[in-house]
Amino acid sequence: MNDGSLTTRRRVLFTAGTAAVAGFSGCTGAGSRDRSPSTPVTILAAGSLQNALANGLKPAVDIPVEVEAHGSATVARMIDEGQRDPDIVSVADVALFAEPLSPSWHSVFTSNSVVIAYNPDTDGGARLAEAGTESWYEPMVNGNVNIGRTDPDQDPLGYRTLFMLDLASRYYNEATDLREGILQQDQIYPETSLISQFETGSIDAAFAYRNMAVEREYEYIELPDQINLSNPEYAEDWYSTTSYTLPSGQEIQGGLISYGSTIRHMSDAAVSVFDALTTGNYLEEHGFLLREQFPAYSGDVPQRIRQATDQTNENQSQLSGPDKELSSTVSDITVLI
């Protein structure tokens, strides 16, 4: 963080978590868990959240946290098959809460946009930079750019890339079937390591989320709202005209990028971490998109969850001013201290 006073305030309010980012094995049972103060809160999350949770959320809470990240479709499958049983699950597409996860409630807490991240120091990246927002697809179709993307069967970024290309094929007058003209099977990389392919020289550009480019400080092409899946104005009548069918047979319809989270095992510690996770300004600092209505709830939301996040939002409003920036992810518990 660049603001010195903000950093100081965070140090006063919070003690950094001590748990390392790591995988965790599945546990049995559901609902509440008996836990000691040293027991970490486990989070199974979308790959695009990995860096934000590790470097934004964890330093902002005084509770040990363990984070494991995969593509969101993989996250859902691991839980559905009993391979993992985290305290909190956060996915990049709330459609995965409808099936297969089916929790009784969830929070929609942030959004994102599809962009084209590129390395300006490569020939392919330079061609993309020159083509810009209106013609980025031309050097890709011509085969002059080494491209990276993620697997649509493993994570929402993968199938949202397909949605974007379908929409772009209709949006740009001279473009036709960009999915067919651009995509190859050897372009696929895991979401958690997609952007790191720039460092290895494997790719010139990647279809990525905005936050992934922001976190790594890579140049990126901001796509028009009509195709980047970030603008609510186009969600119902335009984004929804695309779809993709997962190997499970579930059909995912195009729509606004919406990240969702829920608590699977309720405890005071889990509620505190969930509060920070879903209301924190760290999300915007890591390149995610926030809206006034976040967090928004769906389903039978426990009263203690609403009370925690409502208290946080009230404290943020009271402590923030035109010349003051509120500490990232101040929880209700911290303010009371």
C-alpha positions as CSV (number, residue, x, y, z in Angstrom):
1,M,0.0,0.0,0.0
2,N,1.2,3.4,-0.9
3,D,-0.4,5.5,1.8
4,G,1.8,5.7,4.8
5,S,-0.9,6.7,7.3
6,L,-3.1,3.8,6.1
7,T,-0.3,1.3,6.6
8,T,0.3,2.6,10.1
9,R,-3.4,2.4,10.9
10,R,-3.5,-1.1,9.7
11,R,-0.5,-2.1,11.9
12,V,-2.3,-0.6,14.9
13,L,-5.6,-2.3,14.3
14,F,-4.4,-5.7,13.2
15,T,-1.9,-8.4,14.0
16,A,-0.8,-10.1,10.8
17,G,-1.9,-13.7,10.4
18,T,0.9,-16.3,10.7
19,A,-0.4,-19.2,8.6
20,A,1.3,-19.8,5.2
21,V,-0.7,-20.2,2.0
22,A,-1.1,-23.9,1.7
23,G,-3.4,-26.7,0.7
24,F,-5.5,-28.4,3.3
25,S,-7.1,-31.8,3.5
26,G,-10.8,-32.4,3.6
27,C,-12.7,-32.8,6.9
28,T,-16.0,-34.5,7.7
29,G,-19.1,-32.8,9.0
30,A,-20.9,-29.6,8.3
31,G,-22.2,-26.6,10.2
32,S,-20.3,-25.4,13.2
33,R,-16.8,-26.7,14.2
34,D,-15.1,-26.9,17.6
35,R,-12.0,-24.8,17.2
36,S,-9.2,-23.3,19.3
37,P,-7.8,-19.8,18.8
38,S,-4.9,-21.2,17.0
39,T,-7.0,-23.3,14.6
40,P,-6.8,-21.6,11.1
41,V,-9.8,-20.6,9.1
42,T,-9.6,-22.6,5.8
43,I,-10.5,-20.9,2.6
44,L,-10.9,-22.7,-0.8
45,A,-11.0,-20.0,-3.4
46,A,-10.9,-19.1,-7.1
47,G,-7.4,-18.9,-8.5
48,S,-7.8,-15.2,-9.4
49,L,-8.4,-14.5,-5.7
50,Q,-5.2,-16.2,-4.6
51,N,-2.9,-13.2,-4.5
52,A,-5.5,-10.8,-3.0
53,L,-6.3,-13.2,-0.2
54,A,-2.7,-14.0,0.6
55,N,-1.4,-10.5,0.5
56,G,-4.5,-8.4,1.2
57,L,-6.8,-10.4,3.4
58,K,-4.4,-12.3,5.6
59,P,-2.3,-9.3,6.8
60,A,-5.6,-7.6,7.7
61,V,-6.9,-10.1,10.2
62,D,-5.6,-11.4,13.5
63,I,-6.8,-14.9,12.9
64,P,-4.6,-17.6,11.2
65,V,-5.9,-18.3,7.7
66,E,-5.0,-21.0,5.2
67,V,-5.8,-20.4,1.5
68,E,-6.0,-23.0,-1.2
69,A,-6.7,-21.8,-4.8
70,H,-7.8,-23.5,-8.0
71,G,-10.1,-22.7,-10.9
72,S,-13.6,-22.2,-9.5
73,A,-15.1,-25.2,-11.4
74,T,-12.4,-27.3,-9.8
75,V,-13.1,-25.8,-6.4
76,A,-16.8,-26.7,-6.7
77,R,-16.0,-30.3,-7.9
78,M,-13.5,-30.9,-5.1
79,I,-16.1,-29.9,-2.5
80,D,-18.9,-31.8,-4.2
81,E,-16.8,-35.0,-4.3
82,G,-15.7,-34.6,-0.7
83,Q,-12.0,-34.0,-1.4
84,R,-12.1,-30.7,0.5
85,D,-14.3,-29.3,3.3
86,P,-13.2,-25.7,3.9
87,D,-14.7,-23.2,6.4
88,I,-15.2,-20.7,3.6
89,V,-15.5,-21.1,-0.1
90,S,-15.2,-18.2,-2.6
91,V,-15.7,-18.7,-6.3
92,A,-15.5,-16.5,-9.4
93,D,-19.0,-17.4,-10.6
94,V,-22.1,-17.6,-8.4
95,A,-23.6,-20.0,-11.0
96,L,-21.5,-22.6,-9.3
97,F,-23.5,-22.0,-6.1
98,A,-26.6,-23.0,-8.0
99,E,-25.0,-26.2,-9.0
100,P,-23.1,-28.3,-7.7
101,L,-22.4,-26.5,-4.4
102,S,-26.0,-25.4,-3.6
103,P,-25.4,-23.6,-0.2
104,S,-28.4,-22.2,1.6
105,W,-27.0,-18.7,1.2
106,H,-24.1,-16.8,-0.3
107,S,-22.7,-13.3,-0.6
108,V,-21.9,-11.6,-3.9
109,F,-18.9,-9.4,-2.9
110,T,-16.9,-8.2,-6.0
111,S,-16.7,-8.2,-9.8
112,N,-14.0,-8.1,-12.5
113,S,-13.6,-7.6,-16.2
114,V,-12.0,-9.6,-19.0
115,V,-8.9,-7.9,-20.4
116,I,-6.0,-8.7,-22.6
117,A,-2.7,-8.6,-20.6
118,Y,0.4,-8.3,-22.7
119,N,4.1,-8.0,-22.5
120,P,5.2,-4.9,-24.4
121,D,8.8,-6.1,-24.6
122,T,7.9,-9.0,-27.0
123,D,7.2,-8.6,-30.7
124,G,3.7,-10.1,-30.2
125,G,3.0,-7.8,-27.3
126,A,4.1,-4.8,-29.3
127,R,1.7,-5.8,-32.1
128,L,-1.2,-5.9,-29.6
129,A,-0.3,-2.5,-28.2
130,E,-0.3,-1.0,-31.6
131,A,-3.6,-2.6,-32.6
132,G,-5.3,-1.4,-29.4
133,T,-8.9,-1.7,-28.2
134,E,-10.4,-1.6,-31.7
135,S,-8.2,-4.1,-33.5
136,W,-6.5,-6.3,-30.9
137,Y,-8.0,-9.4,-32.6
138,E,-6.2,-8.9,-35.9
139,P,-2.6,-9.9,-34.9
140,M,-4.1,-12.8,-32.9
141,V,-6.0,-14.1,-36.0
142,N,-2.9,-13.7,-38.1
143,G,-0.9,-15.9,-35.7
144,N,1.5,-13.1,-34.7
145,V,0.9,-13.4,-31.0
146,N,1.6,-16.2,-28.6
147,I,-1.5,-16.4,-26.4
148,G,-2.3,-17.9,-23.0
149,R,-5.7,-18.7,-21.6
150,T,-7.3,-21.0,-19.0
151,D,-9.3,-24.2,-19.4
152,P,-13.1,-23.5,-19.7
153,D,-13.7,-26.9,-18.0
154,Q,-11.8,-25.8,-14.9
155,D,-12.6,-22.2,-14.2
156,P,-14.9,-19.4,-15.2
157,L,-12.1,-17.3,-16.7
158,G,-11.8,-20.0,-19.3
159,Y,-15.4,-20.0,-20.4
160,R,-15.7,-16.3,-20.0
161,T,-12.9,-16.0,-22.5
162,L,-15.1,-17.9,-24.9
163,F,-18.1,-15.6,-24.0
164,M,-16.0,-12.6,-24.7
165,L,-14.8,-13.9,-28.1
166,D,-18.3,-14.8,-29.1
167,L,-19.6,-11.3,-28.2
168,A,-16.6,-9.7,-29.9
169,S,-17.3,-11.6,-33.1
170,R,-20.6,-9.7,-33.2
171,Y,-19.4,-6.4,-31.8
172,Y,-16.6,-5.7,-34.3
173,N,-17.8,-5.2,-37.8
174,E,-14.9,-6.9,-39.5
175,A,-14.5,-9.8,-37.1
176,T,-16.0,-13.3,-37.8
177,D,-15.9,-16.3,-35.4
178,L,-12.9,-15.1,-33.3
179,R,-13.1,-18.2,-31.2
180,E,-12.3,-20.4,-34.2
181,G,-9.8,-18.0,-35.6
182,I,-7.7,-17.4,-32.4
183,L,-7.9,-20.3,-30.0
184,Q,-5.7,-23.4,-30.0
185,Q,-5.5,-26.2,-27.4
186,D,-1.8,-25.5,-26.6
187,Q,-2.7,-22.1,-25.2
188,I,-4.2,-23.4,-22.0
189,Y,-2.5,-22.9,-18.6
190,P,-3.7,-23.1,-15.0
191,E,-5.4,-20.0,-13.8
192,T,-3.0,-19.7,-10.8
193,S,0.1,-19.6,-13.1
194,L,-1.3,-18.0,-16.3
195,I,0.3,-14.5,-15.8
196,S,3.6,-16.0,-14.7
197,Q,4.0,-17.4,-18.2
198,F,5.1,-13.8,-19.2
199,E,8.2,-14.3,-17.0
200,T,9.1,-17.6,-18.7
201,G,8.6,-16.1,-22.2
202,S,6.0,-18.7,-23.1
203,I,3.4,-16.2,-24.1
204,D,3.1,-12.6,-25.4
205,A,-0.4,-12.0,-24.1
206,A,-3.2,-13.6,-22.1
207,F,-6.9,-13.4,-21.8
208,A,-7.1,-12.6,-18.1
209,Y,-9.1,-10.8,-15.4
210,R,-8.3,-7.2,-14.8
211,N,-7.0,-7.9,-11.3
212,M,-4.5,-10.4,-12.6
213,A,-2.9,-7.7,-14.8
214,V,-3.1,-5.0,-12.1
215,E,-1.5,-7.2,-9.4
216,R,1.5,-8.1,-11.7
217,E,1.7,-4.5,-13.1
218,Y,1.4,-5.7,-16.6
219,E,0.1,-3.6,-19.5
220,Y,-3.4,-4.6,-20.6
221,I,-6.0,-3.7,-23.2
222,E,-9.2,-2.5,-21.6
223,L,-12.0,-4.1,-23.7
224,P,-15.3,-2.4,-24.5
225,D,-18.0,-2.9,-21.9
226,Q,-20.1,-4.7,-24.5
227,I,-17.7,-7.6,-24.4
228,N,-15.7,-7.5,-21.1
229,L,-18.6,-8.9,-18.9
230,S,-18.3,-6.1,-16.3
231,N,-21.2,-3.7,-17.0
232,P,-24.6,-4.6,-15.5
233,E,-26.3,-2.6,-18.3
234,Y,-25.4,-5.4,-20.8
235,A,-25.9,-8.4,-18.6
236,E,-29.5,-9.5,-19.3
237,D,-30.0,-8.7,-23.0
238,W,-26.4,-9.1,-24.3
239,Y,-24.0,-11.1,-22.1
240,S,-26.7,-13.7,-21.6
241,T,-26.8,-14.6,-25.3
242,T,-23.7,-16.8,-24.9
243,S,-23.3,-20.1,-23.0
244,Y,-20.9,-23.0,-22.3
245,T,-21.6,-26.5,-21.2
246,L,-19.3,-28.0,-18.5
247,P,-18.3,-31.7,-18.7
248,S,-20.8,-32.3,-15.9
249,G,-23.6,-31.3,-18.3
250,Q,-24.3,-28.0,-16.5
251,E,-24.9,-25.2,-18.9
252,I,-23.3,-21.9,-17.8
253,Q,-25.0,-18.8,-19.3
254,G,-23.0,-15.7,-20.1
255,G,-23.5,-12.8,-17.6
256,L,-22.0,-10.2,-15.4
257,I,-18.8,-11.4,-13.6
258,S,-19.8,-12.0,-10.0
259,Y,-17.7,-13.5,-7.2
260,G,-19.5,-15.3,-4.4
261,S,-18.6,-16.6,-1.0
262,T,-20.3,-18.5,1.8
263,I,-19.4,-20.0,5.2
264,R,-19.7,-23.8,5.3
265,H,-18.6,-24.1,9.0
266,M,-19.8,-21.4,11.3
267,S,-17.7,-20.0,14.1
268,D,-16.8,-16.6,15.4
269,A,-13.4,-16.8,13.7
270,A,-15.0,-17.8,10.3
271,V,-17.5,-14.9,10.6
272,S,-14.7,-12.4,11.3
273,V,-12.6,-13.6,8.3
274,F,-15.7,-13.8,6.1
275,D,-16.5,-10.2,7.0
276,A,-13.1,-9.0,6.1
277,L,-13.0,-11.1,2.9
278,T,-16.3,-9.7,1.6
279,T,-16.2,-6.1,2.7
280,G,-12.5,-5.2,2.4
281,N,-11.0,-2.4,0.4
282,Y,-8.1,-4.7,-0.3
283,L,-10.2,-6.1,-3.2
284,E,-10.1,-2.8,-5.1
285,E,-6.4,-2.4,-4.3
286,H,-5.8,-5.7,-6.1
287,G,-7.7,-4.7,-9.2
288,F,-11.2,-6.1,-8.5
289,L,-14.3,-4.0,-9.2
290,L,-16.5,-2.9,-6.4
291,R,-20.1,-1.6,-6.4
292,E,-22.2,0.2,-3.8
293,Q,-24.5,-2.8,-3.4
294,F,-21.6,-5.2,-2.4
295,P,-21.9,-7.3,-0.5
296,A,-25.3,-8.5,-1.8
297,Y,-26.9,-11.6,-0.3
298,S,-28.9,-14.5,-1.6
299,G,-30.8,-17.2,0.2
300,D,-31.3,-17.7,4.0
301,V,-28.5,-15.5,5.3
302,P,-27.7,-16.0,9.0
303,Q,-28.5,-12.9,11.1
304,R,-25.0,-12.9,12.6
305,I,-23.5,-12.5,9.0
306,R,-25.7,-9.6,8.2
307,Q,-25.0,-7.9,11.5
308,A,-21.2,-8.3,11.0
309,T,-21.1,-6.9,7.5
310,D,-23.6,-4.2,8.3
311,Q,-21.5,-3.1,11.2
312,T,-18.4,-3.0,9.1
313,N,-20.0,-0.9,6.4
314,E,-21.3,1.5,9.0
315,N,-17.9,1.9,10.6
316,Q,-16.3,2.4,7.2
317,S,-18.8,5.2,6.5
318,Q,-18.1,6.9,9.9
319,L,-14.4,6.6,9.8
320,S,-13.9,7.6,6.1
321,G,-13.8,11.2,5.1
322,P,-13.0,13.2,2.0
323,D,-9.4,13.3,3.0
324,K,-9.1,10.0,4.9
325,E,-8.9,6.5,3.5
326,L,-10.2,3.8,5.7
327,S,-8.0,0.8,6.6
328,S,-8.5,-2.1,4.4
329,T,-10.9,-4.7,5.7
330,V,-11.6,-3.3,9.1
331,S,-13.9,-5.8,10.8
332,D,-16.6,-5.1,13.3
333,I,-14.5,-7.0,16.0
334,T,-11.5,-4.8,15.3
335,V,-13.4,-1.6,15.6
336,L,-14.8,-2.6,19.0
337,I,-11.3,-3.2,20.2
